[in-house]
Amino acid sequence: MLKKAIQFMVISAVAFAFLNAIVKYLGDFNAYQIVFFRSIGTLVFTIPFLLKNKISILGNKKLLLILRGVFGVITMTLFFISLKYLSMGSAVSLRYTAPLFAAVFALIFLKEKIKHIQWLFFLIAFCGVLVLKGFDTQIGTTGLILALASAFFSGLVFIVIRKIGSSDHPVVVVNYFMMIAVLTGGIMCIPYWKTPIGWEWALLLSLGIFGYVGQLYMTKALQLAETNKAAPLKYIEVIFTMLIGLSWFHELYTLWSVLGIVLIVIGLTLNTYTKTSK
């Protein structure tokens, strides 16, 4: 089961890495237009699934579902914009600091307890952020703020999903997110609309496919294996993203940037393992 879960998580990581690469490649398009295509591509899968299985598209906890969608759109948009300013590996690593914010929000809003050792792991990850910003001259303030803001709202997404719990089917939650993203992205991109040419249509529409595959196989992996064994594997997305950045976009990573990214990944991996261990 664990072997199968690892295979699924690798597929998920590769899918998300390609999604990141395509967004980076389509840098001339406004972020809202990318959000629009990313979302409409996933709706092609979620709506038929809900209709086929006779699951209510409206869901039960409508206010929380809307809130999850709004926070999701904000974090997605900010991350896509950050890719214009940062190397892909750095942007993804900074976005993955979301569990740090989620833990603090859970402590405040859900009264969840945090193990003492987790604070040490959070500190390790935070030191990675400091190394990236303090020693890597390629990390600009604008990109850093955008990526961390994306992580902040992603942390809020975690809390809202926890509040929704099992009241709504996971696909209903994703579908709400995508519908709100389509509406927001579609309306906001009107002043900046750029008509895709040739191959760009395929790339834009593929965003939804890669996003759906990444989410689907990550879910399958978490269902097959214990969370503390499968969840840390999601951070291999950083490795795949960096490799694509190096080979396709000729991105450069200094020793400081690699050290910062490694500290972030180690801190978050240890936190995930500890949090989900009995």
C-alpha positions as CSV (number, residue, x, y, z in Angstrom):
1,M,0.0,0.0,0.0
2,L,2.8,2.4,0.9
3,K,4.6,1.7,-2.4
4,K,1.4,2.5,-4.3
5,A,0.9,5.7,-2.2
6,I,4.4,6.8,-3.1
7,Q,3.7,6.3,-6.8
8,F,0.5,8.3,-6.5
9,M,2.2,11.1,-4.7
10,V,5.0,11.3,-7.3
11,I,2.3,11.5,-10.0
12,S,0.7,14.3,-8.0
13,A,4.0,16.2,-7.5
14,V,4.8,15.9,-11.2
15,A,1.4,17.2,-12.2
16,F,1.7,20.2,-9.9
17,A,5.2,20.9,-11.1
18,F,4.1,21.0,-14.7
19,L,1.2,23.3,-13.7
20,N,3.7,25.7,-12.1
21,A,5.9,25.6,-15.1
22,I,3.1,26.4,-17.5
23,V,2.0,29.3,-15.3
24,K,5.6,30.5,-15.4
25,Y,5.8,30.1,-19.2
26,L,2.5,32.1,-19.6
27,G,3.9,35.0,-17.7
28,D,2.7,37.5,-20.3
29,F,-0.9,36.7,-19.4
30,N,-2.6,38.5,-16.5
31,A,-2.8,36.3,-13.3
32,Y,-6.6,36.6,-13.3
33,Q,-6.8,35.2,-16.8
34,I,-4.7,32.3,-15.7
35,V,-6.9,31.7,-12.7
36,F,-9.9,31.7,-15.0
37,F,-8.5,29.0,-17.3
38,R,-7.0,27.0,-14.4
39,S,-10.5,26.8,-12.8
40,I,-12.7,26.3,-15.8
41,G,-10.5,23.3,-16.8
42,T,-11.1,21.6,-13.4
43,L,-14.9,22.3,-13.5
44,V,-15.0,20.0,-16.6
45,F,-14.2,17.2,-14.2
46,T,-16.0,18.2,-11.0
47,I,-19.5,19.2,-12.3
48,P,-20.0,15.9,-14.3
49,F,-18.8,13.9,-11.2
50,L,-21.3,15.6,-8.9
51,L,-24.2,15.2,-11.4
52,K,-23.4,11.6,-12.2
53,N,-23.3,10.7,-8.5
54,K,-26.3,12.9,-7.7
55,I,-24.5,15.0,-5.2
56,S,-25.9,18.5,-4.5
57,I,-23.7,21.1,-6.2
58,L,-25.0,23.7,-3.6
59,G,-23.6,21.7,-0.7
60,N,-24.6,22.1,3.0
61,K,-22.4,24.6,4.7
62,K,-22.8,27.2,2.0
63,L,-21.2,30.2,3.9
64,L,-18.1,28.2,4.7
65,L,-17.9,26.8,1.2
66,I,-18.0,30.4,-0.2
67,L,-15.4,31.5,2.3
68,R,-13.2,28.6,1.3
69,G,-13.6,29.6,-2.3
70,V,-12.7,33.3,-1.7
71,F,-9.6,32.4,0.3
72,G,-8.6,29.9,-2.3
73,V,-8.9,32.4,-5.1
74,I,-6.8,34.9,-3.2
75,T,-4.0,32.4,-2.4
76,M,-4.0,31.1,-6.0
77,T,-3.9,34.6,-7.6
78,L,-1.1,35.7,-5.2
79,F,1.0,32.6,-6.0
80,F,0.6,33.0,-9.7
81,I,1.7,36.6,-9.5
82,S,4.7,35.6,-7.3
83,L,5.9,33.3,-10.1
84,K,6.6,36.4,-12.1
85,Y,9.1,37.6,-9.5
86,L,10.6,34.5,-8.1
87,S,12.2,31.3,-9.4
88,M,9.7,28.4,-9.3
89,G,11.5,26.5,-6.6
90,S,11.6,29.5,-4.3
91,A,8.0,30.4,-4.9
92,V,6.7,26.9,-4.2
93,S,8.8,26.5,-1.1
94,L,7.6,29.8,0.3
95,R,4.0,28.9,-0.5
96,Y,4.5,25.6,1.4
97,T,5.0,27.7,4.6
98,A,1.2,27.6,4.8
99,P,1.1,25.0,7.6
100,L,2.9,27.5,9.9
101,F,0.1,30.0,9.5
102,A,-2.5,27.2,9.7
103,A,-1.1,26.0,13.0
104,V,-1.4,29.4,14.5
105,F,-4.9,29.9,13.2
106,A,-5.9,26.4,14.5
107,L,-4.5,27.4,17.9
108,I,-6.5,30.6,17.9
109,F,-9.8,29.6,16.2
110,L,-10.0,25.9,16.8
111,K,-8.2,25.7,20.1
112,E,-6.0,22.9,18.8
113,K,-2.9,22.1,20.7
114,I,0.5,22.3,19.1
115,K,3.3,19.9,20.3
116,H,6.3,21.7,21.7
117,I,8.6,20.0,19.2
118,Q,6.5,21.4,16.4
119,W,7.5,25.0,17.3
120,L,11.2,23.9,16.7
121,F,10.3,22.6,13.3
122,F,8.4,25.8,12.5
123,L,11.5,27.7,13.6
124,I,13.6,25.6,11.2
125,A,11.2,26.4,8.3
126,F,11.1,30.1,9.2
127,C,14.9,30.2,9.3
128,G,14.8,28.9,5.7
129,V,12.6,31.9,4.8
130,L,15.1,34.2,6.5
131,V,18.0,32.6,4.6
132,L,16.2,33.0,1.3
133,K,15.5,36.7,1.9
134,G,18.6,37.6,3.8
135,F,21.3,36.0,1.8
136,D,19.8,35.2,-1.7
137,T,20.0,38.5,-3.6
138,Q,17.6,36.9,-6.3
139,I,14.7,37.0,-3.8
140,G,13.1,40.4,-4.1
141,T,10.8,41.8,-1.5
142,T,7.8,41.9,-3.8
143,G,8.0,38.2,-4.7
144,L,8.6,37.3,-1.1
145,I,5.6,39.2,0.2
146,L,3.3,37.8,-2.5
147,A,4.4,34.2,-1.8
148,L,4.1,34.5,2.0
149,A,0.7,36.3,1.6
150,S,-0.4,33.3,-0.6
151,A,0.7,31.0,2.2
152,F,-1.1,33.1,4.8
153,F,-4.5,32.8,3.0
154,S,-3.7,29.1,2.3
155,G,-3.5,28.6,6.0
156,L,-6.9,30.2,6.4
157,V,-8.2,27.7,3.7
158,F,-7.0,24.8,5.9
159,I,-9.0,26.1,8.9
160,V,-12.2,26.6,6.8
161,I,-11.9,23.1,5.4
162,R,-11.5,21.8,8.9
163,K,-14.7,23.7,9.9
164,I,-16.6,22.2,6.9
165,G,-15.4,18.7,8.0
166,S,-17.3,15.8,6.5
167,S,-20.5,17.9,6.1
168,D,-19.8,18.3,2.4
169,H,-18.3,15.9,-0.2
170,P,-14.6,16.9,-1.0
171,V,-15.6,17.4,-4.7
172,V,-18.3,19.8,-3.6
173,V,-15.6,21.8,-1.8
174,V,-13.3,21.9,-4.8
175,N,-16.2,22.7,-7.1
176,Y,-17.2,25.7,-5.0
177,F,-13.6,26.9,-5.1
178,M,-13.4,26.5,-8.9
179,M,-16.8,28.2,-9.6
180,I,-15.8,31.2,-7.5
181,A,-12.4,31.3,-9.2
182,V,-14.0,31.2,-12.7
183,L,-16.3,34.1,-11.8
184,T,-13.6,36.1,-10.1
185,G,-11.0,35.4,-12.7
186,G,-13.3,35.9,-15.6
187,I,-14.6,39.3,-14.4
188,M,-11.3,40.6,-13.2
189,C,-9.3,39.6,-16.3
190,I,-11.7,41.5,-18.7
191,P,-9.6,44.8,-18.7
192,Y,-6.4,42.7,-19.2
193,W,-7.7,40.1,-21.6
194,K,-5.1,38.7,-24.0
195,T,-6.5,36.4,-26.7
196,P,-4.4,33.2,-26.7
197,I,-2.7,32.3,-30.0
198,G,-2.3,28.7,-31.2
199,W,-0.4,26.6,-28.7
200,E,-1.3,29.0,-25.9
201,W,-4.9,27.7,-25.9
202,A,-3.8,24.2,-25.2
203,L,-1.4,25.3,-22.4
204,L,-4.1,27.4,-20.7
205,L,-6.7,24.7,-20.8
206,S,-4.2,22.1,-19.6
207,L,-3.8,24.0,-16.3
208,G,-7.1,22.6,-15.1
209,I,-6.2,19.1,-16.1
210,F,-2.8,19.2,-14.3
211,G,-4.5,20.7,-11.3
212,Y,-7.2,18.1,-11.2
213,V,-4.7,15.2,-11.6
214,G,-2.4,16.6,-9.0
215,Q,-5.3,16.9,-6.5
216,L,-6.8,13.5,-7.4
217,Y,-3.6,11.5,-6.9
218,M,-2.6,13.3,-3.8
219,T,-6.0,12.4,-2.3
220,K,-5.6,8.8,-3.4
221,A,-2.1,8.6,-1.8
222,L,-3.4,10.0,1.5
223,Q,-6.2,7.4,1.4
224,L,-3.9,4.5,0.9
225,A,-1.2,5.2,3.4
226,E,-0.9,6.7,6.9
227,T,-0.9,10.4,6.8
228,N,2.5,10.8,8.5
229,K,4.1,8.6,5.8
230,A,2.3,9.9,2.7
231,A,1.8,13.6,3.5
232,P,5.5,14.6,3.7
233,L,6.0,13.2,0.2
234,K,4.1,16.2,-1.3
235,Y,7.2,18.3,-0.8
236,I,8.9,16.5,-3.6
237,E,7.0,18.9,-5.8
238,V,9.7,21.4,-4.8
239,I,12.4,19.1,-6.3
240,F,10.5,18.5,-9.6
241,T,9.7,22.2,-9.9
242,M,13.4,23.2,-9.3
243,L,14.5,20.6,-11.9
244,I,12.1,22.0,-14.5
245,G,13.1,25.6,-13.6
246,L,16.8,24.7,-14.1
247,S,16.3,22.8,-17.4
248,W,13.5,24.8,-19.1
249,F,13.8,28.3,-17.8
250,H,17.6,28.2,-16.9
251,E,16.8,29.5,-13.4
252,L,19.8,29.8,-11.2
253,Y,19.8,28.7,-7.6
254,T,22.6,29.9,-5.3
255,L,23.9,27.8,-2.4
256,W,22.0,30.2,-0.1
257,S,18.7,29.6,-2.0
258,V,19.2,25.8,-1.9
259,L,19.9,26.0,1.8
260,G,16.9,28.1,2.5
261,I,14.6,25.8,0.4
262,V,16.1,22.7,2.2
263,L,15.5,24.2,5.6
264,I,11.8,25.0,4.7
265,V,11.2,21.5,3.4
266,I,12.9,19.8,6.3
267,G,11.0,21.9,8.9
268,L,7.6,21.3,7.3
269,T,8.3,17.6,6.6
270,L,9.2,17.0,10.3
271,N,6.2,19.0,11.4
272,T,3.8,17.0,9.2
273,Y,5.3,13.7,10.4
274,T,5.1,14.8,14.1
275,K,1.6,16.2,13.8
276,T,0.2,13.1,12.3
277,S,2.1,10.6,14.4
278,K,0.2,8.9,17.3
